Amino acid sequence: MAAALAGFVLKQLASLAVDKASLLWNLKSDILKLQNTVSSIQAVLLDAEGQSGKNHQVQLWLQRLEAVLYDAEDLLDDFSTEVLRRKQMDGNVVANEVSLFCSESNQVAYGLEIANQIKLIQSKLEEIDQDRNQFYFQTFPVSDDKEWRETYSSIPDVVVGREEDKRKIIDMLLLSGYKEKVVVVPIIGIGGLGKTTLAQLIYNDDIIKTHFVCKVWVCVAENFDPKFLVKRILESITKKKVGDLALDTLKDLLHEQIKNKHILLVLDDVWNDDRGKWDRFKNLFASSAAEGIRIMVTTRSLNIAKLTATKLIVPHELQGLSEHESLLLFEKMAFGEGVEPSQRYVEIGKKILRKCYGVPLVVRTMGGLLSSKETESEWKAISEEQLLSLGREDSDILATLKLSYDNLPSNLKRCFAYSSLFPKDYKIDVKTLVQLWMAQGYITKSSQSSLLEDVGVEYFKNLLWRSFFQEVTKDDDGNMESCKMHDLMHDLAVAVAGEEIKCLSVDSTGSGSLLNVGDVNLERIRHISIDLQDRNRWWSDIAWEAPALLAKATRLRTLLILKNCSRGAELDRSCGRIFSEMTRLRVFGLGGAKIEISSFVFYKLKHLRYLDLSSNEMETLPNEMTRLVNLQVLDLNFCQRLWLLPVGLGKLSNLVYLDLYGCSDLSCIPAGIENLSLLREFPFFILAKAAADSSRETAACLGELKSLDNLNGRLVITNLEWVKDKSDAEAANLKEKSQLRTLELFWSPANNYNMAARRGCDHERSILEGLQPHPNLKRILMQFYGGSSIPTTSGWFSSLRNLVEIGLFYCGKLQSLPSLAPLVFLQALKLYGLDSLEHVQSETVASSSPSSNNDLQFLPSLESLSIEECRNLIGWSARDTEDKSPPLPRVSTLKIGGCPKMVSVPRFLVNFDEVELKDVSSELLGAFGASLVSPSAHPRFEQLSLECAKDFPQGSTLNLTSLVMLCISHCDDMTTLSPSILRHLSSLQELQIQYCKILELEDGDGDDVSPQQVLPSLRILTVRKVPKLVALPKWFQHSSNLQQLELYGCDNLKFLPNWLTELTALETLTLPYHGYISSRCRNSTGEDWPNISHIPNIEVDGKYVQQGGRYLGTFEEEEEEDSEEGGDIGGEEVEAEQQQQQQQQGASWHIQISRLSENCFARITCNLFEKCFLP
């Protein structure tokens, strides 16, 4: 790290040596002298760092050097900051306090102080330089970090040679002959062998997706706590945060989620070898009503694999890649896709691969390393490094990965080491990571025109190519969004970071204390992150301990509370004072903590470049914050109470990211943001609401956006009703902002306050004309727009040919839309609350066949169509007829609701994942059925939801043969559902009928329909709150594949028919709180019990009466048994075994109690353990 640090200091010195401020303060000679000394030391650092692992004295020498170089960096950064403030004053941008600083007397005093500090650092470095002579270091020429070869446009997602492993494990998972309900299949192998990758391949396999309704992935690592794991599983299933609930409550929630489902759970990277913990976790699933539970475990430990494996299952031991597979993977990483490698290089690569033992992580890393080496001599040098000693232990693999690290350019070394701030398996946000690197000064611009964040992304790509990062996800625009580190790479990052970078974690067992604090060397620590682990733990748990510890870490440059961990507990005012004394901070992340912002002394934090105050509750920000002239990132995301920003915000001329999204109370943006020419992300622009507002004069107008040419990503502009005229809108110059991808234009709902600003349709249309976007725009959303049409003049709309999404919401006066025909990339169209719109398209579109070329098709890319609450909408087109309109070829999600006058829809090729029709007319239902065109003999139609419909779309029955799931809900006017309709749903597997007041399920005796034709594929039937249901229709008895039946709140259903015994595939019957029927099925003496006793799982009134084919009885029966026989404690399994031993202690007892019912202890009186001593 010393070499990288020395290089950065030299670049600072070179920059300051030519600055006129150094001449003004007479510092040039001191700076040049310091520059020469650092250069002299830098020449030996490559050899010194190589020896440091073997020579403790060299290591101590390097530590001394690093400490002084850090001090030099701080001093030079302080100097640069004051230079920047002086330049601001010269530009008349800054306030009086800087003018005071730049007065003649202060300039002289400051110059003397800086000169003295430079001389002090020079003296320390000269002493260190003298001491180096005892080590006889070799000198090497120092070259700038050269650019790597930008040969590859993307990072390949390469997986080689795991098909046979994948097939074997899938076979084990799908096998149905196991006696156990919970089947565990372990995968074992050393680190880097590809266990996680193999598990991912299996998890995403199409066969697995089809078989398992519910799939959950949890990375366990060292935190094998059953409660924590259940929470993670529930959050994965429900996509919602789960509170700090008792384990019993979590278990009930889990059982509800997995009931009647086939479950696949992956527990990745398991280290727990405590059988008790494992059994408790597994039993949480064993007592559920899931159809089948398969758990796939990945681990490095054979003992853990044997402990977790289901009986008769042999853990799958993963082997290394073969020579051929290793070479194939290596070539893809070293040479890229489609490149014919030189045979000489291949032969050297084969020698290297023989020392990699087929470990994919090592093969990938070595390939990535050699991709940056251009000459044959460089390849040979790598092959002759210390690979000969490589074995197959994790420590040996780590040594090889260290070789790849050693060959990184010095700036990339610092970037990689800094990544140890994140805990293992943490999902790292790539944009945040690059911002943190920027804040620490690790990124160097390759040219004056290049942007730091773009260079930072290239840094990340280079590290990704060399396998230092993995598991990258991308956003809709193809930008890298998140990544993870392999746990061995994380071990390497921690090792090379040494004592300078630490991730502290909070004890999740309840004490809330900071763990691994003893590892922190307060003299050497520079960067700290705090991981709360349990995402529901509050900041206050550590508030008493963290500030006291951090107050002693006087050299701290990073304090980062990891995102989404802190949850808004209030910090004491003293914390602000403590944090304000951390004057060397570059990164300060307090997202989510309730902080008293007034307790901070911001002018002391002059080095600060990254400040995260997101999701906090402050209402204002102090003007003093504008003195943070180095600030690059200011994150105020979702500070929902914030209403006022500092007036001098425009002084922060280095600001690159200003995130105000979700600041719903913010009144306006202060004037002066036009000075923030480096801004790249500024997603939320609020116009002042009225000229009468006191903030209006100091508020930014749209014209200030003109100079922000680097804006990219998303831009939301609100309060557009207060724009004066078209010229004001044009001043924003949106048509030149080529990097914007999403534009959201929001007017406010019309009310008495803003009525004067709503100056008619023509005015609002002219404002929209002035806001013409660049053709590169991909998404446009508008809300409460008051114009009657969208501009088409000057190519306003027709030029936006790259649009993938259009959303129009509550545009109540909009009467027409432009032609959508040119939008060949459009994927999503959302229309909501367009009360004046009668037709989506006013012009006829020429028909084309489904097999036509995409250029001739209408909206060939459209996948999602949503039309809701358009009360006067009549149809899709004013002139089209059903037989002439071209079909939309790719729509998979369709949602139409709250359009009572709508009678026609476009034609669709049947390729649906989900269709929802809510509160629509019978005519529309018929039109929908007639609109469906089958593209092939195997159309796809996954799900149809009918809500508030008057009738079933009868015209569509012939076209619904591929429908898999049907939900009929809240259809209060629907009267019948007869076999003549349902017989066409031959592929239907799930039917839900709920909350339909007058719906009757007819037997269909008068229909010319064979009962065997009705719903032959049905597996799940749910009927809730259908009061007209008197008896189950007879045609259900021929649904021979029915597996799950749930009846709830059907008060007029008086019995269950005896033909239920013919449904031999039925596995689960659920009667939740069903009154009369429940009483007939609650126990073995119930009148309907003979009709259902063959069903393995029966739940009545929220309690299992029968489970796994075993009769459990009712609560009353258990209570009666308990009172008669004290040894049977509420439960399913109680064993008492007397084991008499011939010892002095006399007889001993072994008692095992498990699977107790919920409140059995309330009925136990026990005097057994008197005068007993526990061992």
Secondary structure, DSSP 4 states (H G I P E B T S, - for coil): -HHHHHHHHHHHHHHHHTSHHHHHTT-HHHHHHHHHHHHHHHHHHHHHHHHTTT-HHHHHHHHHHHHHHHHHHHHHHHHHHHHHHHHHHHTT-S-HHHHHHTSHHHHHHHHHHHHHHHHHHHHHHHHHHHHGGGGTPPP------PPPP---SS------S-HHHHHHHHHHHH----SSSEEEEEEE--TTSSHHHHHHHHHT-HHHHHH-SEEEEEEEET---HHHHHHHHHHHHHSS---S--HHHHHHHHHHHHTT-EEEEEEEEE----HHHHHHHHHHHHTS--SEEEEEEEES-HHHHHHHSPTTPPPEEPPPPPHHHHHHHHHHHHH-TT----HHHHHHHHHHHTTTTT-HHHHHHHHHHHTT--SHHHHHHHHTSTTTT--SSHHHHHHHHHHHHHTS-HHHHHHHHHGGGSPTT--EEHHHHHHHHHHHT----SSTTS-HHHHHHHHHHHHHHTTSSEEEEE-TTS-EEEEE--HHHHHHHHHHHTTSEEEEEB-TTTT-PBSSGGG--TTT--EEEEE-SSTT--THHHHTTHHHHHTT-TT--EEEEPTTT---PBPPHHHHHHHHT-TT-SEEE-TT-B--GGG--GGG-TT--EEE-TT---SB--GGGGG-TT--EEE-TT-TT--B--TTGGG-TT--EEE-TT-TT---PBTTGGG-TT--B--EEE--S-TTSTTSTTBPPGGGGTT-TT--EEEEEE-GGG--SHHHHHTT-GGG-TTEEEEEEEPPPP-TTTGGG---HHHHHHHHHHTPPPTT--EEEEES---SS---GGGTTTT-TT--EEEEES-TT-------TT-TT--EEEEE--TT--EEESS------TTS-GGGSSSTT--EEEEES-TT--EEESS--TTTSPPBSS--EEEEES-TT------EESEESEEEEES--HHHHHHHHHHEE-SSSS-EEEEEEEES-SS--GGGGGG-TTEEEEEEES-TT--EE-HHHHTT-TT--EEEEES-SS-EE---TTSS--GGGS-TT--EEEEES-TT--S--GGGGG-TT--EEEEES-TT-----GGGGG-TT--EEEETT-THHHHHHSSTTSTTHHHHTT-SEEEETTEEEEETTEE---HHHHHHHHHH-TTS-SSSEEEEEEE---STT--EEEEEEES--TTGGGG------SS----
